[in-house]
């Protein structure tokens, strides 16, 4: 059962802001915004916990009972938004920005990646604005993965209650195409680290620590494990499933042999570090200068002196000549 909505803070604001609205009306407002209100029953539960003071003046900061109520219920930023909350509210009204933002939140991408992706797409945002959006409208940390997958399915599901055939066709097409939504893929991903990387690649980012060989090693291990699991079940079509997983394992192993394993990558990196820090014998000063070094600060000379060091030439042009300085 889904216990909470990721947009609970915003729902509390709607309840207090529109006290005369019914629970169904509040749920519909949130649904139009593309959020997850759960339903009228959930709104009713929240309403019972929200009892504003009488009188209630949320627009008056000097009214202490109202101020304390807004702070206790985390509603102050809705009535008195700062610049970051204003950006978060603006992102909520921009469908493409909302899609990008929620996809990266579901894949647990770092906040600075989200800000960079938004800015590249032309949506001005900051780290605090993204955090405000997450806390108010899409708190992915308030529910578990199963609840989030359920909410994503419900969000794109046709209502089935409309009597308008045209609207019913639109809802059916919307539900049919929802499988390709990046948010559903991110919510269903069993390995969040891979989901983060895939989302980053979709947004034009490639993590510096991405390791192709490590991904293929994981695929090889999972393929072998699933093959053994299918073989031990000995059920209908389990033999074919076991063969298919073993084929995936063999393919991953072949690719790994061509690109190298993570251990080989590590060894090559360590070898390069060793070459860069290799400590050989330091040559003596006599070997470098061929005996022509001196502690005196003067121009080197002698028959074996390097002309480039003495500034001399072998011809008799002005400024040159043997024993002459340029």
C-alpha positions, -999 to 999 in steps of 0.1 A, spaced: 0 0 0 12 35 -8 14 53 25 23 88 15 24 111 -15 58 126 -26 39 159 -29 25 159 6 38 194 15 21 209 -16 -12 190 -8 -11 205 27 -8 239 12 -37 234 -11 -59 222 18 -51 253 39 -51 277 10 -85 264 -4 -102 255 28 -137 256 11 -126 231 -17 -137 195 -14 -112 166 -11 -119 156 -47 -112 192 -59 -79 193 -41 -69 160 -55 -79 171 -90 -58 203 -87 -27 183 -78 -34 158 -106 -36 186 -132 -2 198 -120 12 163 -128 16 153 -91 5 123 -71 -24 131 -47 -33 94 -42 -70 103 -39 -97 120 -18 -93 96 11 -56 107 15 -66 144 13 -92 138 40 -65 122 62 -43 152 58 -71 177 64 -78 162 98 -42 170 109 -44 206 96 -63 228 120 -53 265 114 -57 290 143 -87 312 145 -83 338 132 -59 328 105 -38 354 87 -11 336 67 -2 367 48 6 386 80 41 377 93 34 396 126 4 374 135 23 349 157 -3 321 158 -5 320 120 33 323 117 39 294 141 13 273 123 29 279 89 64 270 103 51 239 121 34 225 89 62 236 66 40 259 46 58 292 51 77 290 19 45 287 -1 30 319 13 63 338 14 85 322 -13 121 333 -16 139 334 -49 147 296 -49 111 286 -41 99 309 -68 121 290 -93 108 257 -80 72 269 -85 81 280 -121 97 246 -128 65 229 -117 46 248 -145 71 238 -172 64 202 -184 97 196 -200 117 209 -171 94 189 -147 100 157 -167 138 162 -167 139 171 -130 118 142 -118 136 117 -140 170 127 -125 156 127 -90 143 92 -95 176 80 -107 193 96 -77 215 118 -98 236 144 -79 219 178 -75 247 196 -94 241 173 -124 204 181 -123 212 219 -122 236 215 -151 211 195 -172 183 221 -165 206 250 -174 217 233 -207 180 229 -217 174 266 -210 157 263 -176 175 285 -151 178 268 -117 200 265 -87 209 238 -62 186 252 -36 157 255 -61 161 218 -70 161 209 -33 129 231 -28 112 213 -57 121 179 -43 109 187 -8 76 203 -19 65 184 -50 85 152 -54 101 140 -22 115 107 -35 130 99 0 96 98 17 85 65 1 101 33 -10 108 20 -45 77 -2 -47 55 27 -37 72 49 -63 67 24 -91 30 21 -81 26 59 -82 42 61 -116 18 35 -129 -12 53 -114 0 86 -128 -2 74 -164 -31 51 -160 -64 60 -178 -92 69 -155 -118 48 -171 -146 70 -157 -151 93 -187 -182 91 -208 -167 111 -236 -154 87 -263 -128 112 -276 -114 117 -242 -114 80 -235 -93 75 -267 -68 102 -256 -65 85 -222 -60 51 -237 -33 64 -261 -16 83 -232 -15 51 -211 -2 30 -240 27 54 -247 37 58 -210 60 28 -211 86 50 -229 85 77 -203 120 81 -187 105 85 -152 90 50 -154 123 35 -165 141 53 -137 116 42 -111 117 5 -123 155 4 -124 167 -23 -99 203 -8 -98 202 29 -91 239 34 -100 232 21 -135 200 42 -137 220 73 -127 245 66 -155 218 59 -181 199 91 -172 231 111 -173 239 97 -208 204 107 -220 211 142 -208 244 144 -226 266 137 -195 291 109 -191 305 104 -156 343 105 -154 344 73 -134 322 53 -159 338 19 -165 325 -2 -194 344 -33 -183 329 -31 -148 294 -29 -163 301 -59 -185 316 -79 -156 283 -72 -137 263 -84 -167 284 -116 -169 279 -124 -133 241 -117 -134 237 -138 -165 255 -168 -149 235 -165 -117 201 -162 -135 211 -192 -157 217 -214 -127 185 -201 -110 164 -211 -141 181 -245 -144 174 -253 -108 137 -244 -110 131 -271 -138 98 -255 -147 80 -249 -180 104 -231 -204 131 -228 -177 155 -247 -199 152 -221 -226 156 -193 -201 187 -210 -187 202 -213 -222 194 -177 -230 210 -164 -198 241 -185 -205 243 -171 -240 242 -136 -225 270 -147 -201 291 -160 -230 286 -128 -250 296 -106 -220 326 -128 -214 337 -124 -251 333 -86 -249 353 -85 -216 382 -105 -232 384 -78 -259 382 -48 -237 398 -61 -205 385 -68 -171 382 -43 -143 413 -60 -126 433 -55 -158 422 -19 -160 434 -14 -124 467 -30 -131 473 -9 -162 465 23 -142 489 12 -115 516 4 -141 512 39 -156 515 54 -121 546 32 -115 562 45 -147 556 81 -138 571 77 -104 599 52 -113 630 60 -92 662 54 -113 698 63 -105 703 100 -106 733 108 -128 762 126 -112 770 162 -121 803 151 -137 784 128 -161 760 157 -171 787 184 -176 815 161 -188 838 177 -162 831 212 -173 811 223 -143 824 249 -117 812 265 -86 824 299 -99 798 321 -117 816 327 -149 814 317 -186 827 281 -191 857 278 -214 883 254 -226 888 234 -258 860 209 -249 834 236 -239 801 234 -257 798 264 -281 762 268 -272 772 274 -236 801 297 -244 783 317 -271 811 311 -296 811 301 -332 836 284 -354 838 311 -380 855 345 -380 823 366 -385 819 397 -362 809 387 -328 823 351 -334 856 334 -336 873 308 -314 877 321 -279 854 351 -286 822 357 -268 791 368 -288 
